[in-house]
Amino acid sequence: MISFNSFFKIFNIYISFMKKTIVNKYKKKSRTQNQSGGRKRRKSLKKKKTNKRKWSMKYKKSINCKKPKGFSQKQYCKFGRKKKGGVKNWREIIINSSYDKLKTIIGKLNTIDTENNSITKTTKFGYMALIKYNQLNPLDDIYKGFKTQALNLINESRTGTPIVGVDYDIEDFYGQFQPIPPPPTPPPPMPPLYRQPAIDYTIIDQ
């Protein structure tokens, strides 16, 4: 016969063994559930990212912030370009820059064919930079040619494909390309006020 103490020891060993097996099974199940849940979440996040549509740079450049179309374009013109530093005040930069810096600006704002020394595409401020450069350095014949070529492209754009930022409805069309705006016309002179002639009150002795 087995004594009570020995039976009690065997029973405790069995219970501890069963506890370990149950706990291990529970841990394995929880790990598999967490892994499957994480994979599902990652897949859902990937799907959400692919569903978002982003504007291309070509579309962003084509937006005219003077006349935006729709709510999204208005919000982009108000906040989007300012956050990314987008639209620079090129007029002030061109006015305050020297002719060495103007060369880099001309290269940025115009597409120059270096083999043929010709301009294939220009912008509003690219032509403005060429005008300013020719004012500072009028003896440079290469940039004189660039200026005439850019002017021809702008004249062609009035009937063909328009250039972004150019206002075609303004009366002084070529005035918008001048780096320094013309001074405002002074007001007409005021007419002179009417003054009565001074009366002489001196008494003449007869």
Backbone hydrogen bonds, N-H to C=O, Kabsch-Sander energy under -0.5 kcal/mol:
donor,donor_aa,acceptor,acceptor_aa,energy
7,F,3,S,-2.0
8,F,4,F,-2.3
9,K,5,N,-1.9
10,I,6,S,-2.2
11,F,7,F,-2.3
12,N,8,F,-1.8
13,I,9,K,-2.1
14,Y,10,I,-2.1
15,I,11,F,-2.0
16,S,12,N,-2.2
17,F,13,I,-2.0
18,M,14,Y,-2.3
19,K,15,I,-2.2
20,K,16,S,-2.0
21,T,17,F,-1.9
22,I,18,M,-2.2
23,V,19,K,-2.5
24,N,20,K,-2.3
25,K,21,T,-2.0
26,Y,22,I,-2.1
27,K,23,V,-2.1
28,K,24,N,-2.2
29,K,25,K,-2.1
30,S,26,Y,-2.2
31,R,27,K,-2.2
32,T,28,K,-2.2
33,Q,29,K,-2.2
34,N,30,S,-2.3
35,Q,31,R,-2.4
36,S,32,T,-2.3
37,G,33,Q,-2.4
38,G,34,N,-2.5
39,R,35,Q,-2.1
40,K,36,S,-2.2
41,R,37,G,-2.3
42,R,38,G,-2.4
43,K,39,R,-2.5
44,S,40,K,-2.4
45,L,41,R,-2.5
46,K,42,R,-2.4
47,K,43,K,-2.3
48,K,44,S,-2.2
49,K,45,L,-2.3
50,T,46,K,-2.1
51,N,47,K,-1.7
52,K,48,K,-0.9
52,K,49,K,-0.5
60,K,56,S,-2.1
61,K,57,M,-2.3
62,S,58,K,-1.3
63,I,59,Y,-0.6
63,I,60,K,-0.9
65,C,63,I,-0.8
67,K,64,N,-0.7
70,G,68,P,-0.6
73,Q,69,K,-0.6
74,K,70,G,-1.5
75,Q,71,F,-2.3
76,Y,72,S,-2.1
77,C,73,Q,-2.3
78,K,74,K,-1.9
79,F,75,Q,-2.7
80,G,75,Q,-1.0
81,R,76,Y,-1.9
83,K,79,F,-2.0
84,K,80,G,-1.5
85,G,82,K,-0.7
86,G,81,R,-1.3
88,K,86,G,-0.6
90,W,88,K,-1.7
93,I,89,N,-1.8
94,I,90,W,-2.8
95,I,91,R,-2.2
96,N,92,E,-2.2
97,S,93,I,-0.6
97,S,94,I,-0.6
102,L,98,S,-1.9
103,K,99,Y,-1.0
104,T,100,D,-0.8
105,I,101,K,-1.8
106,I,102,L,-2.7
107,G,103,K,-1.9
108,K,104,T,-1.7
109,L,105,I,-2.6
110,N,106,I,-1.1
111,T,121,K,-2.3
112,I,110,N,-0.7
113,D,118,S,-3.6
114,T,112,I,-0.9
117,N,113,D,-1.2
118,S,113,D,-1.6
120,T,111,T,-2.3
120,T,118,S,-0.5
121,K,111,T,-1.1
124,K,164,V,-0.6
127,Y,123,T,-2.0
128,M,124,K,-1.5
129,A,125,F,-2.1
130,L,126,G,-1.5
131,I,127,Y,-1.9
132,K,128,M,-2.2
133,Y,129,A,-2.4
134,N,130,L,-2.1
135,Q,131,I,-1.6
136,L,132,K,-1.8
137,N,133,Y,-2.8
140,D,137,N,-1.1
141,D,139,L,-0.9
144,K,140,D,-0.9
145,G,141,D,-2.0
146,F,142,I,-1.8
147,K,143,Y,-1.7
148,T,144,K,-2.0
149,Q,145,G,-2.3
150,A,146,F,-2.5
151,L,147,K,-2.1
152,N,148,T,-2.1
153,L,149,Q,-2.0
154,I,150,A,-2.0
155,N,151,L,-2.2
156,E,152,N,-2.1
157,S,153,L,-1.6
158,R,154,I,-0.7
158,R,155,N,-0.6
159,T,156,E,-1.0
160,G,156,E,-2.2
166,V,163,I,-1.5
168,Y,166,V,-0.8
173,F,171,E,-1.7
176,Q,172,D,-0.7
176,Q,173,F,-0.8
177,F,174,Y,-0.9
178,Q,175,G,-1.1
201,Y,199,I,-0.7
205,D,203,I,-0.5
